[in-house]
Amino acid sequence: MVIYKKLVRDKIPDIIENSENTCEVATLNQEKFIVELKKKLQEEVTEYLISSTDDHAIEELADILEVVHSLAKTHLSTIEEVEKIRQSKFEERGGFERKFLLVSTGEE
């Protein structure tokens, strides 16, 4: 028996059982679900950071995006609202196309 205790996608238990294996799952309350989503986001970002190919990186970005969709719902929002805010920030502050690294300012 392998112990995971980590958030998995909805169809994973069915996939495991269809492969003639068994699994045990528990349903989280909202508070624990948010905690586990944050852990999952960190896990997926780490996997993205260590990805060594473009294909693997894109797979991990898709996983990150799936977690972001779920997190938006936990904050009583939608991915469309998140995208609207992202677009507004893009229009106000720009994106990262110019690849700037801020080295210093004249502020004290």
Backbone as JSON Lines, residues from 0, in Angstrom:
{"i":0,"aa":"M","n":[0.85,-1.19,0.0],"ca":[0.0,0.0,0.0],"c":[0.89,1.24,0.0]}
{"i":1,"aa":"V","n":[0.55,2.21,-0.85],"ca":[1.25,3.48,-0.91],"c":[0.32,4.55,-0.35]}
{"i":2,"aa":"I","n":[0.83,5.37,0.57],"ca":[0.05,6.46,1.16],"c":[0.42,7.76,0.45]}
{"i":3,"aa":"Y","n":[-0.58,8.46,-0.06],"ca":[-0.36,9.72,-0.78],"c":[-0.81,10.94,0.03]}
{"i":4,"aa":"K","n":[-2.05,10.93,0.49],"ca":[-2.65,12.07,1.19],"c":[-2.44,13.38,0.44]}
{"i":5,"aa":"K","n":[-2.85,13.39,-0.83],"ca":[-2.75,14.6,-1.63],"c":[-3.99,14.74,-2.5]}
{"i":6,"aa":"L","n":[-4.29,15.97,-2.83],"ca":[-5.43,16.27,-3.68],"c":[-5.19,15.71,-5.08]}
{"i":7,"aa":"V","n":[-6.21,15.05,-5.62],"ca":[-6.12,14.51,-6.98],"c":[-7.34,14.96,-7.78]}
{"i":8,"aa":"R","n":[-7.19,14.88,-9.08],"ca":[-8.3,15.23,-9.97],"c":[-9.47,14.25,-9.78]}
{"i":9,"aa":"D","n":[-10.66,14.69,-10.14],"ca":[-11.89,13.96,-9.89],"c":[-11.94,12.54,-10.46]}
{"i":10,"aa":"K","n":[-11.32,12.31,-11.59],"ca":[-11.43,11.01,-12.24],"c":[-10.32,10.03,-11.83]}
{"i":11,"aa":"I","n":[-9.38,10.47,-11.03],"ca":[-8.25,9.62,-10.65],"c":[-8.7,8.36,-9.91]}
{"i":12,"aa":"P","n":[-9.63,8.43,-8.95],"ca":[-10.07,7.18,-8.31],"c":[-10.65,6.17,-9.3]}
{"i":13,"aa":"D","n":[-11.43,6.63,-10.26],"ca":[-11.99,5.73,-11.29],"c":[-10.88,5.14,-12.15]}
{"i":14,"aa":"I","n":[-9.91,5.94,-12.51],"ca":[-8.79,5.45,-13.32],"c":[-8.03,4.37,-12.56]}
{"i":15,"aa":"I","n":[-7.8,4.59,-11.28],"ca":[-7.09,3.6,-10.46],"c":[-7.9,2.31,-10.39]}
{"i":16,"aa":"E","n":[-9.18,2.42,-10.12],"ca":[-10.01,1.22,-9.98],"c":[-10.19,0.5,-11.32]}
{"i":17,"aa":"N","n":[-10.21,1.24,-12.42],"ca":[-10.31,0.62,-13.74],"c":[-9.03,-0.11,-14.14]}
{"i":18,"aa":"S","n":[-7.94,0.2,-13.43],"ca":[-6.68,-0.5,-13.71],"c":[-6.52,-1.7,-12.79]}
{"i":19,"aa":"E","n":[-7.66,-2.15,-12.25],"ca":[-7.72,-3.32,-11.37],"c":[-6.89,-3.14,-10.1]}
{"i":20,"aa":"N","n":[-6.9,-1.92,-9.6],"ca":[-6.27,-1.61,-8.33],"c":[-7.34,-1.03,-7.42]}
{"i":21,"aa":"T","n":[-6.99,-0.75,-6.2],"ca":[-7.95,-0.16,-5.27],"c":[-7.37,1.14,-4.73]}
{"i":22,"aa":"C","n":[-8.25,1.96,-4.22],"ca":[-7.81,3.2,-3.58],"c":[-8.84,3.63,-2.55]}
{"i":23,"aa":"E","n":[-8.4,4.43,-1.64],"ca":[-9.26,5.01,-0.62],"c":[-9.21,6.52,-0.79]}
{"i":24,"aa":"V","n":[-10.37,7.15,-0.81],"ca":[-10.43,8.61,-0.9],"c":[-11.29,9.16,0.22]}
{"i":25,"aa":"A","n":[-11.07,10.42,0.53],"ca":[-11.89,11.14,1.5],"c":[-12.33,12.43,0.84]}
{"i":26,"aa":"T","n":[-13.48,12.93,1.24],"ca":[-13.98,14.2,0.72],"c":[-13.66,15.29,1.72]}
{"i":27,"aa":"L","n":[-13.02,16.35,1.24],"ca":[-12.58,17.44,2.11],"c":[-13.68,18.46,2.32]}
{"i":28,"aa":"N","n":[-13.67,19.1,3.49],"ca":[-14.54,20.26,3.67],"c":[-13.88,21.45,2.96]}
{"i":29,"aa":"Q","n":[-14.59,22.55,2.85],"ca":[-14.1,23.69,2.07],"c":[-12.78,24.23,2.6]}
{"i":30,"aa":"E","n":[-12.65,24.34,3.91],"ca":[-11.42,24.88,4.51],"c":[-10.21,24.0,4.16]}
{"i":31,"aa":"K","n":[-10.35,22.7,4.32],"ca":[-9.25,21.79,4.01],"c":[-9.0,21.72,2.51]}
{"i":32,"aa":"F","n":[-10.05,21.86,1.72],"ca":[-9.92,21.86,0.27],"c":[-9.03,23.02,-0.18]}
{"i":33,"aa":"I","n":[-9.25,24.2,0.38],"ca":[-8.43,25.37,0.02],"c":[-6.97,25.13,0.4]}
{"i":34,"aa":"V","n":[-6.74,24.59,1.59],"ca":[-5.38,24.27,2.02],"c":[-4.72,23.31,1.04]}
{"i":35,"aa":"E","n":[-5.44,22.27,0.64],"ca":[-4.9,21.27,-0.27],"c":[-4.71,21.82,-1.69]}
{"i":36,"aa":"L","n":[-5.59,22.73,-2.12],"ca":[-5.4,23.37,-3.42],"c":[-4.13,24.21,-3.43]}
{"i":37,"aa":"K","n":[-3.86,24.9,-2.33],"ca":[-2.64,25.69,-2.25],"c":[-1.4,24.79,-2.28]}
{"i":38,"aa":"K","n":[-1.47,23.66,-1.61],"ca":[-0.37,22.7,-1.67],"c":[-0.19,22.18,-3.09]}
{"i":39,"aa":"K","n":[-1.32,21.91,-3.75],"ca":[-1.28,21.4,-5.12],"c":[-0.68,22.43,-6.06]}
{"i":40,"aa":"L","n":[-1.03,23.69,-5.86],"ca":[-0.45,24.76,-6.68],"c":[1.07,24.79,-6.51]}
{"i":41,"aa":"Q","n":[1.51,24.71,-5.27],"ca":[2.95,24.7,-5.01],"c":[3.61,23.48,-5.66]}
{"i":42,"aa":"E","n":[2.97,22.32,-5.57],"ca":[3.49,21.1,-6.19],"c":[3.62,21.26,-7.7]}
{"i":43,"aa":"E","n":[2.58,21.8,-8.33],"ca":[2.59,21.95,-9.78],"c":[3.6,23.0,-10.23]}
{"i":44,"aa":"V","n":[3.74,24.08,-9.47],"ca":[4.74,25.1,-9.81],"c":[6.14,24.5,-9.69]}
{"i":45,"aa":"T","n":[6.38,23.72,-8.65],"ca":[7.69,23.06,-8.51],"c":[7.96,22.14,-9.69]}
{"i":46,"aa":"E","n":[6.95,21.37,-10.1],"ca":[7.12,20.48,-11.25],"c":[7.41,21.28,-12.51]}
{"i":47,"aa":"Y","n":[6.76,22.44,-12.65],"ca":[7.04,23.3,-13.8],"c":[8.49,23.79,-13.75]}
{"i":48,"aa":"L","n":[8.92,24.24,-12.58],"ca":[10.27,24.79,-12.45],"c":[11.36,23.78,-12.78]}
{"i":49,"aa":"I","n":[11.11,22.51,-12.53],"ca":[12.13,21.5,-12.81],"c":[11.93,20.83,-14.17]}
{"i":50,"aa":"S","n":[10.92,21.25,-14.91],"ca":[10.68,20.63,-16.22],"c":[11.87,20.92,-17.13]}
{"i":51,"aa":"S","n":[12.23,19.93,-17.94],"ca":[13.42,20.06,-18.77],"c":[13.12,20.14,-20.27]}
{"i":52,"aa":"T","n":[11.85,19.99,-20.63],"ca":[11.48,20.11,-22.04],"c":[10.29,21.04,-22.17]}
{"i":53,"aa":"D","n":[10.11,21.58,-23.35],"ca":[8.95,22.44,-23.6],"c":[7.65,21.68,-23.39]}
{"i":54,"aa":"D","n":[7.59,20.43,-23.88],"ca":[6.37,19.64,-23.73],"c":[6.01,19.42,-22.27]}
{"i":55,"aa":"H","n":[7.01,19.09,-21.46],"ca":[6.76,18.89,-20.03],"c":[6.34,20.2,-19.38]}
{"i":56,"aa":"A","n":[6.97,21.3,-19.75],"ca":[6.62,22.61,-19.2],"c":[5.17,22.96,-19.5]}
{"i":57,"aa":"I","n":[4.74,22.7,-20.74],"ca":[3.36,23.01,-21.13],"c":[2.38,22.14,-20.35]}
{"i":58,"aa":"E","n":[2.71,20.87,-20.15],"ca":[1.86,19.98,-19.34],"c":[1.7,20.54,-17.93]}
{"i":59,"aa":"E","n":[2.79,20.99,-17.35],"ca":[2.73,21.52,-15.98],"c":[1.98,22.85,-15.93]}
{"i":60,"aa":"L","n":[2.14,23.68,-16.94],"ca":[1.37,24.93,-17.0],"c":[-0.12,24.64,-17.07]}
{"i":61,"aa":"A","n":[-0.5,23.6,-17.81],"ca":[-1.92,23.21,-17.87],"c":[-2.41,22.77,-16.5]}
{"i":62,"aa":"D","n":[-1.58,22.03,-15.76],"ca":[-1.96,21.62,-14.4],"c":[-2.09,22.82,-13.49]}
{"i":63,"aa":"I","n":[-1.19,23.77,-13.6],"ca":[-1.26,25.0,-12.81],"c":[-2.57,25.73,-13.11]}
{"i":64,"aa":"L","n":[-2.89,25.83,-14.38],"ca":[-4.12,26.52,-14.79],"c":[-5.36,25.83,-14.23]}
{"i":65,"aa":"E","n":[-5.36,24.51,-14.2],"ca":[-6.5,23.78,-13.63],"c":[-6.65,24.11,-12.14]}
{"i":66,"aa":"V","n":[-5.55,24.18,-11.43],"ca":[-5.61,24.54,-10.01],"c":[-6.1,25.99,-9.85]}
{"i":67,"aa":"V","n":[-5.64,26.89,-10.7],"ca":[-6.09,28.29,-10.65],"c":[-7.59,28.38,-10.89]}
{"i":68,"aa":"H","n":[-8.11,27.6,-11.81],"ca":[-9.57,27.57,-12.04],"c":[-10.29,27.2,-10.74]}
{"i":69,"aa":"S","n":[-9.82,26.16,-10.07],"ca":[-10.46,25.72,-8.83],"c":[-10.3,26.74,-7.72]}
{"i":70,"aa":"L","n":[-9.13,27.35,-7.63],"ca":[-8.92,28.37,-6.6],"c":[-9.84,29.58,-6.83]}
{"i":71,"aa":"A","n":[-10.03,29.97,-8.06],"ca":[-10.94,31.09,-8.35],"c":[-12.34,30.79,-7.8]}
{"i":72,"aa":"K","n":[-12.8,29.56,-8.0],"ca":[-14.12,29.17,-7.5],"c":[-14.18,29.23,-5.98]}
{"i":73,"aa":"T","n":[-13.08,28.85,-5.31],"ca":[-13.1,28.88,-3.84],"c":[-13.18,30.3,-3.31]}
{"i":74,"aa":"H","n":[-12.78,31.26,-4.14],"ca":[-12.86,32.67,-3.75],"c":[-14.12,33.32,-4.32]}
{"i":75,"aa":"L","n":[-15.1,32.46,-4.67],"ca":[-16.4,32.89,-5.2],"c":[-16.24,33.76,-6.44]}
{"i":76,"aa":"S","n":[-15.32,33.35,-7.3],"ca":[-15.07,34.07,-8.54],"c":[-15.02,33.06,-9.67]}
{"i":77,"aa":"T","n":[-14.64,33.53,-10.83],"ca":[-14.52,32.67,-12.01],"c":[-13.18,32.94,-12.67]}
{"i":78,"aa":"I","n":[-12.78,32.03,-13.53],"ca":[-11.55,32.24,-14.28],"c":[-11.7,33.44,-15.2]}
{"i":79,"aa":"E","n":[-12.93,33.7,-15.65],"ca":[-13.18,34.87,-16.5],"c":[-12.92,36.16,-15.72]}
{"i":80,"aa":"E","n":[-13.3,36.2,-14.47],"ca":[-13.03,37.38,-13.64],"c":[-11.54,37.53,-13.4]}
{"i":81,"aa":"V","n":[-10.87,36.43,-13.14],"ca":[-9.41,36.47,-12.97],"c":[-8.76,36.99,-14.24]}
{"i":82,"aa":"E","n":[-9.23,36.51,-15.39],"ca":[-8.68,36.95,-16.67],"c":[-8.96,38.43,-16.9]}
{"i":83,"aa":"K","n":[-10.12,38.91,-16.51],"ca":[-10.47,40.33,-16.64],"c":[-9.51,41.19,-15.82]}
{"i":84,"aa":"I","n":[-9.21,40.76,-14.6],"ca":[-8.26,41.48,-13.74],"c":[-6.86,41.41,-14.33]}
{"i":85,"aa":"R","n":[-6.49,40.23,-14.85],"ca":[-5.17,40.1,-15.49],"c":[-5.05,41.06,-16.67]}
{"i":86,"aa":"Q","n":[-6.1,41.15,-17.48],"ca":[-6.08,42.03,-18.64],"c":[-5.99,43.49,-18.22]}
{"i":87,"aa":"S","n":[-6.7,43.86,-17.17],"ca":[-6.65,45.23,-16.66],"c":[-5.24,45.58,-16.18]}
{"i":88,"aa":"K","n":[-4.62,44.66,-15.45],"ca":[-3.24,44.87,-14.99],"c":[-2.28,44.95,-16.17]}
{"i":89,"aa":"F","n":[-2.53,44.13,-17.2],"ca":[-1.71,44.16,-18.4],"c":[-1.79,45.53,-19.06]}
{"i":90,"aa":"E","n":[-3.01,46.05,-19.18],"ca":[-3.19,47.35,-19.81],"c":[-2.56,48.46,-18.99]}
{"i":91,"aa":"E","n":[-2.61,48.36,-17.66],"ca":[-2.06,49.4,-16.79],"c":[-0.54,49.29,-16.65]}
{"i":92,"aa":"R","n":[-0.03,48.05,-16.49],"ca":[1.39,47.86,-16.16],"c":[2.18,47.13,-17.24]}
{"i":93,"aa":"G","n":[1.49,46.58,-18.21],"ca":[2.16,45.81,-19.25],"c":[2.33,44.37,-18.84]}
{"i":94,"aa":"G","n":[2.97,43.63,-19.72],"ca":[3.25,42.22,-19.46],"c":[4.73,42.03,-19.2]}
{"i":95,"aa":"F","n":[5.29,40.97,-19.77],"ca":[6.7,40.67,-19.57],"c":[7.42,40.48,-20.9]}
{"i":96,"aa":"E","n":[6.81,40.96,-21.99],"ca":[7.39,40.76,-23.31],"c":[8.77,41.37,-23.47]}
{"i":97,"aa":"R","n":[9.04,42.5,-22.81],"ca":[10.3,43.21,-23.0],"c":[11.42,42.65,-22.12]}
{"i":98,"aa":"K","n":[11.08,41.69,-21.26],"ca":[12.07,40.94,-20.48],"c":[12.93,41.83,-19.57]}
{"i":99,"aa":"F","n":[12.33,42.88,-19.02],"ca":[13.06,43.78,-18.14],"c":[13.37,43.15,-16.79]}
{"i":100,"aa":"L","n":[14.58,43.39,-16.3],"ca":[14.98,43.06,-14.94],"c":[15.28,44.37,-14.25]}
{"i":101,"aa":"L","n":[14.47,44.75,-13.24],"ca":[14.69,46.02,-12.52],"c":[15.92,45.83,-11.63]}
{"i":102,"aa":"V","n":[16.96,46.59,-11.92],"ca":[18.2,46.48,-11.18],"c":[18.23,47.41,-9.98]}
{"i":103,"aa":"S","n":[17.77,48.65,-10.17],"ca":[17.75,49.59,-9.05],"c":[16.85,50.76,-9.4]}
{"i":104,"aa":"T","n":[16.54,51.54,-8.36],"ca":[15.83,52.82,-8.54],"c":[16.55,53.86,-7.72]}
{"i":105,"aa":"G","n":[16.17,55.12,-7.9],"ca":[16.8,56.18,-7.13],"c":[16.18,56.36,-5.75]}
{"i":106,"aa":"E","n":[15.22,55.51,-5.38],"ca":[14.54,55.62,-4.08],"c":[15.49,55.24,-2.95]}
{"i":107,"aa":"E","n":[15.29,55.88,-1.84],"ca":[16.06,55.56,-0.63],"c":[15.21,54.76,0.32]}
